[in-house]
């Protein structure tokens, strides 16, 4: 790659609103459980009296401090009462016939927790705290156990029947696991030996021919309704009226035509009260790896062919990564010198060029490329947008290499959206210089008058300022505790919006989709701005309606639809364009070098879909 491609017209700017500097993450730990609850701002002052952000000039190691200064200096404004929390639409998870094994629990510390069946994959319980199960009558969260056994004393093995469950799992090939709960008077509690103890759980099966075989435990995972993190319960775990356990065995080679299946557990200790151990069938969520075996939905690419997309009236930008010059694929690009930054022939798509980048321990940034679909109106001295984009689609192919193993933090990646705007800087051919919307600088969604120097010395003239937001996709943390899903990652969006709980954006799980190392994925998102209704103030700021949309497809199959989002209070604010941003974590760099690839970027005004192979 040519050396001059590493920076563009913007990279020399080190003000708060510089595109690359605001590529930094939020202060919250990404992947933390966000309760996506809208909050009503309570200030009652007039819009004209909103304090202006401080003029701040920063250098790279001051980015977060400066962003927080702006966030704290921008006061909230009156807003309509919040609507119910945005939630993904009930997309039906497709059956997994792509070779992925569903429902594997884990007891090494990244398995179940209060809120998640899988902490690592961020797959949530339908019933946080208690977890989800089916009873012997087929009732969800029912009280009829498949088997019960009294536990009067410690230091003994206890055996209960699991024949019906094991037969079902062998027949359906869906080993969901046994969920264990304890009942009794005086809040009984029992501690059981784990699978790495001297007395591990054991499944004893009597086959159809009368022969007895034993199957080892592959997970004995415990969780608590009061703990947001997972436990390492490989040595042992405690069950009580609050704390539950998930028990799973290796069923390889078993036939559904078995005579009996019994579980043996060793009780290490217990409270003095009488306890009864009840067993239910765990009801874990199903994840979708890529397309999940479902036929993808084709769109523009399938209709016209990938090579014919450039120049199509519905296509804003399309191409491979062969030309990273300004205005070709991206309108603003910054590549970290710490990244590998390679343009290479794509063996999976002969004739095209992919980009290969990296994260390294020397820095958090890697790639930041923006596409500007809303430029300023130069006929107006305060530079409002010349055109407002209300809705857009973006599709990108990406590949996480086998060294994608860091466990320190999550990473921003793939498709993001720039809704920040800010004020129009006439320098370097003109561009929007953001003032809010990431790095802890919460946006108000307002159009404001910004006198010269309001946003630092680079703002040399009066301008309109639009305090918008950003969205970036991210994958959760890696794990190194032996989790069977260590090669998989959840897909989430890190969303700044008017209803976020604090200064930093919120992580929204995109359905139950997961991505894997070592394979290309086709990711597509659609964004639609929220409506704005009256009453309006003298600048045109109104009331933000809860009807913004973020929809996601993975490998051509829909995985998530989040409605009810709000980003703007002024109709001149819109979709500035996609933001392809690879940035590690929000706190510290990766502890290892790891690589990714990208190709086949398309931005359009209708659904694009996967390439037609």
C-alpha positions as CSV (number, residue, x, y, z in Angstrom):
1,X,0.0,0.0,0.0
2,X,1.2,3.5,-0.8
3,X,2.4,5.4,2.2
4,X,0.3,8.4,1.3
5,X,-2.9,6.4,1.6
6,X,-2.5,6.2,5.4
7,X,-3.9,9.7,6.0
8,X,-6.3,12.0,4.2
9,X,-7.3,15.6,4.4
10,X,-8.6,15.2,7.9
11,X,-5.9,13.3,9.6
12,X,-3.9,16.4,10.4
13,X,-6.7,17.8,12.6
14,X,-6.4,17.0,16.3
15,X,-9.4,18.8,17.5
16,X,-12.1,17.1,19.4
17,X,-14.2,16.5,16.3
18,X,-11.6,14.9,14.2
19,X,-12.9,11.7,12.7
20,X,-10.0,9.5,13.7
21,X,-9.7,10.9,17.3
22,X,-13.4,10.3,17.9
23,X,-12.9,6.7,16.8
24,X,-12.1,6.0,20.4
25,X,-14.6,3.9,22.4
26,X,-16.8,4.6,25.3
27,X,-15.9,4.4,28.9
28,X,-18.2,1.5,29.7
29,X,-17.0,-2.0,29.2
30,X,-18.3,-3.1,25.8
31,X,-20.5,-6.2,26.1
32,X,-21.8,-5.1,29.5
33,X,-25.5,-5.7,30.0
34,X,-27.2,-2.6,28.8
35,X,-30.8,-2.2,29.9
36,X,-32.0,-0.4,26.9
37,X,-34.5,1.7,28.8
38,X,-35.5,5.2,27.5
39,X,-35.1,7.9,30.0
40,X,-36.9,11.3,29.9
41,X,-34.8,14.4,30.2
42,X,-36.2,16.6,32.9
43,X,-34.6,20.0,32.2
44,X,-37.2,22.7,31.5
45,X,-35.1,25.6,30.2
46,X,-35.7,27.1,26.8
47,X,-33.7,25.7,23.9
48,X,-32.0,29.0,23.4
49,X,-30.4,28.8,26.8
50,X,-28.7,25.4,26.4
51,X,-25.0,25.9,27.3
52,X,-22.5,25.6,24.5
53,X,-19.9,22.9,24.5
54,X,-16.4,24.0,25.7
55,X,-13.8,24.8,23.0
56,X,-11.3,22.0,23.4
57,X,-8.1,21.1,21.6
58,X,-6.8,17.7,22.3
59,X,-3.9,15.4,21.6
60,X,-4.4,11.6,21.3
61,X,-3.9,10.7,25.0
62,X,-6.5,13.3,26.0
63,X,-9.3,12.1,23.8
64,X,-11.6,10.5,26.4
65,X,-11.1,13.4,28.9
66,X,-12.0,15.9,26.2
67,X,-15.0,14.0,25.0
68,X,-16.3,13.8,28.6
69,X,-15.8,17.5,29.0
70,X,-18.1,18.1,26.0
71,X,-20.7,15.6,27.2
72,X,-20.9,17.2,30.7
73,X,-21.1,20.7,29.2
74,X,-24.1,20.0,27.1
75,X,-27.3,20.2,29.1
76,X,-30.4,18.1,28.4
77,X,-33.4,19.6,26.8
78,X,-37.2,18.9,27.1
79,X,-38.2,15.7,25.4
80,X,-41.5,13.8,24.9
81,X,-42.3,11.0,27.3
82,X,-40.3,7.8,26.5
83,X,-41.9,5.0,24.6
84,X,-41.4,1.4,25.6
85,X,-37.8,0.2,25.3
86,X,-36.8,-0.7,21.8
87,X,-36.6,-4.5,21.3
88,X,-35.7,-6.8,18.5
89,X,-38.6,-8.1,16.4
90,X,-39.4,-11.8,17.0
91,X,-37.4,-13.1,14.0
92,X,-37.7,-16.9,14.2
93,X,-34.3,-18.4,14.7
94,X,-33.7,-20.9,11.8
95,X,-32.9,-24.5,12.5
96,X,-29.2,-25.1,12.7
97,X,-28.3,-27.4,9.9
98,X,-25.0,-25.8,9.0
99,X,-22.9,-28.1,11.3
100,X,-23.0,-25.9,14.3
101,X,-23.8,-27.7,17.6
102,X,-26.5,-25.9,19.6
103,X,-27.1,-25.8,23.4
104,X,-23.6,-26.5,24.7
105,X,-23.4,-25.1,28.2
106,X,-20.0,-24.3,29.9
107,X,-18.8,-24.3,33.5
108,X,-15.4,-22.6,33.0
109,X,-16.6,-19.0,33.7
110,X,-18.1,-17.9,30.4
111,X,-21.3,-19.9,30.5
112,X,-24.6,-19.1,32.2
113,X,-25.2,-16.1,34.4
114,X,-28.1,-14.1,35.8
115,X,-29.0,-12.6,32.5
116,X,-27.5,-14.9,29.9
117,X,-27.6,-18.6,29.1
118,X,-24.2,-17.9,27.5
119,X,-22.2,-15.0,28.8
120,X,-19.7,-15.4,26.0
121,X,-22.3,-15.3,23.2
122,X,-24.5,-12.8,25.0
123,X,-27.5,-15.1,24.5
124,X,-30.1,-14.0,27.0
125,X,-32.5,-15.9,29.1
126,X,-36.2,-15.3,28.5
127,X,-36.5,-15.2,32.3
128,X,-33.4,-13.4,33.7
129,X,-32.4,-14.6,37.2
130,X,-34.1,-17.9,37.2
131,X,-33.1,-19.1,33.8
132,X,-35.5,-21.1,31.5
133,X,-36.7,-24.6,31.7
134,X,-39.5,-27.0,30.7
135,X,-41.2,-29.3,33.2
136,X,-42.4,-32.9,32.8
137,X,-45.8,-31.6,31.7
138,X,-44.2,-29.7,28.9
139,X,-44.9,-26.3,30.6
140,X,-42.4,-23.5,30.4
141,X,-41.2,-22.6,33.9
142,X,-43.5,-25.3,35.3
143,X,-43.3,-26.9,38.7
144,X,-43.5,-30.6,37.8
145,X,-40.0,-32.1,37.8
146,X,-38.9,-35.0,35.7
147,X,-37.4,-36.5,38.8
148,X,-36.9,-35.6,42.4
149,X,-34.6,-37.0,45.1
150,X,-34.4,-36.1,48.8
151,X,-31.0,-35.0,50.1
152,X,-31.0,-35.6,53.8
153,X,-27.2,-35.5,54.4
154,X,-23.9,-34.7,52.8
155,X,-21.0,-37.0,51.9
156,X,-23.1,-39.4,49.8
157,X,-23.9,-40.0,46.1
158,X,-27.5,-39.3,45.0
159,X,-29.1,-40.9,42.0
160,X,-32.1,-39.7,40.0
161,X,-33.7,-40.9,36.8
162,X,-33.1,-39.1,33.4
163,X,-34.4,-41.8,31.0
164,X,-37.1,-39.7,29.3
165,X,-34.8,-36.7,28.8
166,X,-31.9,-38.7,27.4
167,X,-34.1,-40.6,25.0
168,X,-35.5,-37.3,23.8
169,X,-32.1,-35.8,23.3
170,X,-30.7,-38.8,21.5
171,X,-33.7,-39.0,19.2
172,X,-33.8,-35.2,18.4
173,X,-30.0,-34.7,18.5
174,X,-30.6,-31.7,20.7
175,X,-28.9,-32.2,24.0
176,X,-30.3,-29.3,26.0
177,X,-29.1,-30.3,29.5
178,X,-30.7,-30.9,32.8
179,X,-31.6,-27.8,34.9
180,X,-31.3,-28.5,38.6
181,X,-33.2,-26.6,41.4
182,X,-33.5,-27.3,45.1
183,X,-36.7,-27.0,47.1
184,X,-37.5,-27.4,50.7
185,X,-38.2,-25.5,53.9
186,X,-35.8,-23.1,55.6
187,X,-34.0,-22.2,52.4
188,X,-31.9,-25.4,51.9
189,X,-28.5,-25.2,50.1
190,X,-26.4,-28.0,48.8
191,X,-22.9,-28.2,47.2
192,X,-22.2,-30.8,44.5
193,X,-18.9,-32.0,43.2
194,X,-18.0,-30.7,39.8
195,X,-16.8,-32.5,36.8
196,X,-13.1,-31.8,37.6
197,X,-13.5,-33.1,41.2
198,X,-12.7,-36.5,42.7
199,X,-16.4,-37.4,42.4
200,X,-17.6,-36.0,39.1
201,X,-21.2,-36.3,37.9
202,X,-21.9,-39.5,35.9
203,X,-24.6,-40.7,33.6
204,X,-25.2,-44.4,33.8
205,X,-27.1,-45.9,30.8
206,X,-28.5,-49.4,30.5
207,X,-28.7,-50.1,26.8
208,X,-31.4,-52.1,25.0
209,X,-29.2,-55.3,25.2
210,X,-28.9,-54.9,28.9
211,X,-25.3,-53.7,28.9
212,X,-24.4,-50.8,31.1
213,X,-22.3,-47.9,29.8
214,X,-21.2,-44.7,31.6
215,X,-21.1,-41.2,30.0
216,X,-19.0,-38.4,31.4
217,X,-20.1,-35.0,32.3
218,X,-19.2,-32.3,29.8
219,X,-20.6,-29.3,31.8
220,X,-21.9,-28.7,35.3
221,X,-22.6,-24.9,35.3
222,X,-24.0,-22.9,38.1
223,X,-25.5,-19.4,38.1
224,X,-27.0,-17.0,40.6
225,X,-29.9,-14.5,40.2
226,X,-27.7,-11.9,42.0
227,X,-24.5,-12.2,39.9
228,X,-24.1,-10.6,36.5
229,X,-21.0,-12.7,35.8
230,X,-20.6,-16.4,35.2
231,X,-18.9,-18.7,37.7
232,X,-16.1,-21.2,37.2
233,X,-17.9,-24.3,38.7
234,X,-15.7,-27.0,37.3
235,X,-14.6,-28.1,40.8
236,X,-18.1,-27.8,42.3
237,X,-21.2,-25.7,42.6
238,X,-23.9,-24.8,45.0
239,X,-27.7,-25.1,44.4
240,X,-30.4,-23.6,46.4
241,X,-33.9,-22.1,46.0
242,X,-32.1,-19.2,44.2
243,X,-29.0,-20.8,42.6
244,X,-29.5,-23.3,39.8
245,X,-27.2,-25.6,37.9
246,X,-27.1,-27.0,34.3
247,X,-25.9,-30.5,33.9
248,X,-24.9,-31.9,30.5
249,X,-23.4,-35.3,29.5
250,X,-21.7,-36.8,26.5
251,X,-24.4,-38.7,24.6
252,X,-22.1,-39.9,21.7
253,X,-23.0,-43.3,20.4
254,X,-26.2,-43.8,22.5
255,X,-29.3,-45.1,20.9
256,X,-32.8,-43.8,21.8
257,X,-33.8,-47.4,22.3
258,X,-32.2,-47.6,25.8
259,X,-33.7,-49.2,28.9
260,X,-32.8,-46.5,31.5
261,X,-30.5,-43.5,32.1
262,X,-29.6,-42.4,35.7
263,X,-27.6,-39.5,36.9
264,X,-25.2,-39.8,39.9
265,X,-24.2,-36.7,41.9
266,X,-22.0,-36.4,45.0
267,X,-23.1,-34.0,47.7
268,X,-20.1,-32.4,49.4
269,X,-22.0,-30.3,51.9
270,X,-25.4,-29.0,52.8
271,X,-27.4,-26.9,55.3
272,X,-29.1,-28.6,58.1
273,X,-32.6,-28.3,56.5
274,X,-34.1,-31.0,54.4
275,X,-33.6,-30.5,50.7
276,X,-35.1,-32.0,47.6
277,X,-33.2,-31.9,44.3
278,X,-35.6,-31.4,41.3
279,X,-34.6,-31.9,37.7
280,X,-36.1,-30.1,34.6
281,X,-35.1,-29.8,31.0
282,X,-33.1,-26.7,30.4
283,X,-34.6,-24.5,27.6
284,X,-31.6,-22.6,26.1
285,X,-31.8,-20.2,23.2
286,X,-30.8,-21.2,19.8
287,X,-28.2,-19.1,18.0
288,X,-27.8,-18.5,14.3
289,X,-24.3,-19.0,12.9
290,X,-24.2,-17.1,9.6
291,X,-27.3,-18.0,7.5
292,X,-28.0,-20.9,9.9
293,X,-28.7,-23.2,6.9
294,X,-31.5,-20.9,5.6
295,X,-31.5,-19.8,2.0
296,X,-30.3,-16.2,1.8
297,X,-32.6,-13.4,0.6
298,X,-31.1,-11.9,-2.6
299,X,-31.3,-8.2,-3.5
300,X,-29.6,-5.7,-5.8
301,X,-26.5,-7.8,-6.1
302,X,-28.4,-10.9,-7.1
303,X,-30.6,-9.0,-9.6
304,X,-27.9,-7.1,-11.4
305,X,-24.6,-8.8,-10.5
306,X,-21.8,-7.5,-8.3
307,X,-19.8,-6.0,-11.1
308,X,-22.8,-4.0,-12.3
309,X,-23.7,-2.2,-9.1
310,X,-21.4,0.8,-9.5
311,X,-23.5,3.3,-11.4
312,X,-26.9,1.7,-10.6
313,X,-29.4,4.5,-9.7
314,X,-30.1,2.9,-6.3
315,X,-26.4,2.5,-5.4
316,X,-24.5,5.2,-3.7
317,X,-21.1,3.5,-3.6
318,X,-19.8,0.0,-4.5
319,X,-16.5,-1.7,-5.0
320,X,-13.7,-3.8,-3.7
321,X,-10.7,-2.4,-1.8
322,X,-8.3,-2.0,-4.8
323,X,-8.5,1.9,-4.7
324,X,-8.5,3.6,-1.4
325,X,-8.0,7.1,-2.8
326,X,-10.2,9.9,-1.6
327,X,-13.7,9.9,-3.1
328,X,-13.5,6.4,-4.7
329,X,-14.7,4.0,-2.0
330,X,-14.4,6.3,0.9
331,X,-14.6,10.1,1.3
332,X,-12.4,10.1,4.4
333,X,-10.0,7.4,5.4
334,X,-7.5,6.9,8.2
335,X,-5.3,3.8,8.6
336,X,-3.2,3.2,11.7
337,X,0.5,2.8,11.2
338,X,0.3,-0.1,13.7
339,X,-2.0,-2.0,11.4
340,X,-0.8,-4.3,8.6
341,X,-2.9,-2.3,6.0
342,X,-2.5,-4.7,3.0
343,X,-4.4,-4.7,-0.3
344,X,-4.3,-8.3,-1.6
345,X,-6.0,-10.4,-4.2
346,X,-9.0,-12.1,-2.8
347,X,-8.8,-15.8,-3.6
348,X,-12.4,-16.3,-2.7
349,X,-13.4,-13.7,-5.3
350,X,-10.9,-13.8,-8.2
351,X,-10.4,-10.5,-9.9
352,X,-11.1,-8.5,-6.7
353,X,-8.9,-7.0,-4.1
354,X,-9.5,-7.3,-0.4
355,X,-8.1,-5.3,2.5
356,X,-6.2,-7.1,5.3
357,X,-5.8,-5.1,8.5
358,X,-4.8,-5.9,12.1
359,X,-5.1,-5.0,15.7
360,X,-1.8,-4.9,17.6
361,X,-0.7,-4.3,21.2
362,X,0.8,-0.9,20.0
363,X,-2.5,0.8,19.7
364,X,-6.3,0.5,19.6
365,X,-7.1,2.0,16.2
366,X,-6.8,0.2,12.9
367,X,-9.2,1.4,10.1
368,X,-11.7,4.3,9.9
369,X,-13.4,4.9,6.6
370,X,-16.4,7.2,6.1
371,X,-18.7,7.9,3.2
372,X,-20.4,11.3,3.2
373,X,-23.8,11.3,1.6
374,X,-24.9,14.6,3.1
375,X,-22.8,17.7,2.2
376,X,-23.4,21.3,3.1
377,X,-25.4,23.8,1.2
378,X,-22.8,26.4,0.2
379,X,-25.5,28.9,-0.8
380,X,-26.2,29.3,3.0
381,X,-23.5,31.0,5.1
382,X,-24.2,28.8,8.2
383,X,-23.9,25.6,6.0
384,X,-27.0,23.5,6.6
385,X,-27.1,20.1,4.8
386,X,-27.9,20.4,1.1
387,X,-29.9,17.2,1.2
388,X,-31.1,15.0,4.1
389,X,-30.7,11.2,3.7
390,X,-33.5,9.5,5.7
391,X,-32.7,5.8,5.1
392,X,-29.8,3.7,3.8
393,X,-28.5,0.2,3.4
394,X,-24.8,-0.9,3.8
395,X,-23.3,-4.3,3.0
396,X,-19.8,-5.5,3.8
397,X,-18.0,-8.9,3.6
398,X,-15.5,-9.5,6.4
399,X,-13.3,-12.3,7.7
400,X,-11.8,-12.8,11.1
401,X,-8.6,-14.8,10.9
402,X,-7.6,-17.7,13.2
403,X,-5.5,-15.3,15.4
404,X,-8.7,-13.4,16.5
405,X,-8.1,-14.5,20.1
406,X,-7.9,-11.4,22.3
407,X,-9.8,-11.6,25.6
408,X,-9.2,-8.1,27.0
409,X,-12.2,-6.3,25.5
410,X,-14.7,-6.3,22.7
411,X,-13.8,-4.7,19.3
412,X,-15.7,-2.3,17.1
413,X,-15.8,-3.7,13.6
414,X,-17.5,-3.9,10.2
415,X,-20.6,-1.7,9.6
416,X,-21.3,1.5,11.6
417,X,-23.3,4.6,10.9
418,X,-22.3,8.3,11.2
419,X,-25.3,10.4,12.3
420,X,-23.1,12.9,14.1
421,X,-22.8,15.8,11.6
422,X,-21.6,18.6,13.9
423,X,-20.6,21.7,12.0
424,X,-19.4,22.1,8.5
425,X,-15.7,22.8,8.1
426,X,-14.8,24.5,4.8
427,X,-11.2,23.4,4.9
428,X,-9.7,20.6,2.8
429,X,-12.7,20.6,0.4
430,X,-15.3,20.6,3.2
431,X,-16.5,18.0,5.7
432,X,-18.6,17.6,8.8
433,X,-16.6,18.0,12.0
434,X,-18.5,16.1,14.7
435,X,-18.9,17.5,18.2
436,X,-21.0,14.8,19.8
437,X,-22.1,11.2,19.4
438,X,-19.2,9.0,20.6
439,X,-16.3,8.9,23.0
440,X,-18.7,9.8,25.9
441,X,-20.0,13.0,24.2
442,X,-23.7,12.4,24.3
443,X,-25.7,14.1,21.5
444,X,-28.8,16.1,22.1
445,X,-30.3,15.7,18.6
446,X,-30.6,19.5,18.3
447,X,-29.7,22.0,15.7
448,X,-28.0,24.9,17.4
449,X,-26.3,28.2,16.4
450,X,-22.6,28.0,17.0
451,X,-20.7,31.3,16.9
452,X,-17.2,31.2,15.7
453,X,-14.7,29.5,18.0
454,X,-17.5,27.6,19.8
455,X,-15.9,24.3,18.9
456,X,-12.3,25.2,19.0
457,X,-9.9,27.4,17.0
458,X,-10.6,25.5,13.8
459,X,-14.2,26.9,13.7
460,X,-13.3,30.3,12.4
461,X,-16.8,31.4,11.4
462,X,-20.4,31.2,12.6
463,X,-22.1,27.9,11.7
464,X,-25.1,25.7,12.4
465,X,-24.2,22.8,14.7
466,X,-26.0,19.5,14.7
467,X,-25.4,17.4,17.8
468,X,-25.9,13.9,16.5
469,X,-25.0,10.3,17.3
470,X,-23.0,7.3,15.9
471,X,-23.5,3.6,15.7
472,X,-20.8,1.0,15.4
473,X,-21.0,-2.8,15.2
474,X,-18.9,-4.8,17.7
475,X,-18.1,-8.3,18.7
476,X,-17.8,-9.5,22.3
477,X,-14.7,-10.5,24.2
478,X,-12.8,-13.6,23.4
479,X,-12.6,-16.4,26.0
480,X,-9.7,-18.7,26.9
481,X,-11.4,-21.0,29.5
482,X,-12.1,-23.9,27.1
483,X,-15.6,-22.8,26.1
484,X,-16.8,-24.9,23.2
485,X,-17.9,-21.7,21.4
486,X,-14.6,-19.9,21.7
487,X,-14.3,-19.6,17.9
488,X,-17.7,-17.8,17.8
489,X,-18.5,-14.2,18.7
490,X,-21.8,-12.4,19.1
491,X,-22.8,-9.5,16.9
492,X,-23.9,-6.3,18.5
493,X,-24.3,-2.6,17.8
494,X,-22.9,0.1,20.0
495,X,-25.6,2.7,19.7
496,X,-25.5,6.4,20.7
497,X,-29.1,7.7,20.9
498,X,-31.3,10.1,22.7
499,X,-32.5,7.5,25.2
500,X,-29.2,6.1,26.3
501,X,-28.9,5.8,30.1
502,X,-25.6,7.7,30.5
503,X,-22.9,9.5,28.6
504,X,-21.8,6.5,26.6
505,X,-23.8,4.5,24.0
506,X,-25.6,1.2,24.6
507,X,-24.7,-2.3,23.4
508,X,-27.7,-3.9,21.6
509,X,-27.5,-7.6,20.8
510,X,-28.5,-8.2,17.2
511,X,-30.8,-11.1,17.6
512,X,-29.1,-14.4,18.2
513,X,-26.7,-14.1,15.4
514,X,-23.1,-15.2,15.8
515,X,-20.0,-15.0,13.6
516,X,-17.1,-17.4,13.4
517,X,-13.3,-17.2,12.9
518,X,-12.0,-18.5,9.6
519,X,-14.9,-17.8,7.3
520,X,-16.3,-14.9,5.3
521,X,-19.5,-13.3,6.6
522,X,-21.8,-11.0,4.6
523,X,-23.2,-8.3,6.9
524,X,-25.9,-5.8,6.0
525,X,-27.7,-3.2,7.9
526,X,-30.5,-0.8,7.1
527,X,-31.0,2.4,9.1
528,X,-34.0,4.7,9.0
529,X,-34.0,8.0,10.9
530,X,-36.8,8.8,13.4
531,X,-39.5,11.3,12.7
532,X,-39.7,14.7,14.2
533,X,-43.0,16.4,15.0
534,X,-44.1,19.7,16.5
535,X,-44.2,21.8,18.4
536,X,-41.1,23.4,17.0
537,X,-38.8,26.1,18.4
538,X,-37.6,29.0,16.3
539,X,-34.6,26.9,14.9
540,X,-37.0,24.1,13.9
541,X,-36.1,21.7,16.7
542,X,-39.2,19.6,17.6
543,X,-40.1,16.4,19.3
544,X,-38.3,13.1,18.5
545,X,-40.7,10.2,17.7
546,X,-39.8,6.7,18.7
547,X,-39.8,5.2,15.2
548,X,-36.1,5.0,14.2
549,X,-35.1,1.6,12.8
550,X,-32.0,-0.5,12.7
551,X,-32.3,-3.8,10.8
552,X,-29.6,-6.4,10.3
553,X,-29.0,-9.4,7.9
554,X,-26.3,-11.9,8.4
555,X,-25.2,-13.9,5.3
556,X,-28.4,-12.8,3.7
557,X,-30.8,-13.9,6.5
558,X,-32.5,-11.4,8.8
559,X,-31.3,-11.7,12.4
560,X,-32.5,-8.5,14.1
561,X,-34.9,-5.6,13.8
562,X,-34.7,-2.9,16.5
563,X,-37.4,-0.3,16.4
564,X,-38.3,2.7,18.5
565,X,-34.8,4.3,18.3
566,X,-34.4,8.1,18.5
567,X,-31.4,10.1,17.2
568,X,-32.7,13.5,16.1
569,X,-34.9,16.4,17.1
570,X,-34.4,18.4,13.9
571,X,-35.5,17.2,10.4
572,X,-32.3,18.5,8.8
573,X,-30.3,15.7,10.6
574,X,-30.0,12.5,8.7
575,X,-27.8,9.6,7.7
576,X,-24.4,11.2,7.1
577,X,-23.2,7.8,5.8
578,X,-21.7,4.5,6.7
579,X,-18.7,4.4,9.0
580,X,-16.5,1.4,8.5
581,X,-14.5,1.4,11.7
582,X,-12.2,-1.2,13.2
583,X,-11.2,-0.1,16.7
584,X,-10.3,-2.3,19.6
585,X,-12.1,-2.0,22.9
586,X,-12.6,1.2,24.8
587,X,-10.0,1.0,27.5
588,X,-6.8,-0.8,26.4
589,X,-5.2,-2.4,23.3
590,X,-5.3,-6.1,22.5
591,X,-2.7,-8.3,24.1
592,X,-1.9,-10.0,20.8
593,X,-1.8,-9.2,17.1
594,X,-4.9,-10.4,15.2
595,X,-6.0,-9.9,11.6
596,X,-9.2,-9.3,9.7
597,X,-10.1,-8.9,6.0
598,X,-12.8,-6.9,4.2
599,X,-14.2,-6.8,0.7
600,X,-17.3,-6.0,-1.4
601,X,-18.6,-2.8,0.2
602,X,-21.9,-1.5,-1.2
603,X,-24.0,1.4,0.0
604,X,-27.5,1.7,-1.5
605,X,-31.0,3.0,-1.0
606,X,-32.6,-0.5,-1.0
607,X,-31.7,-4.0,0.1
608,X,-28.4,-5.2,-1.4
609,X,-28.1,-8.9,-0.4
610,X,-25.2,-11.3,-0.8
611,X,-23.2,-11.6,-3.9
612,X,-24.6,-14.0,-6.5
613,X,-22.0,-16.8,-6.7
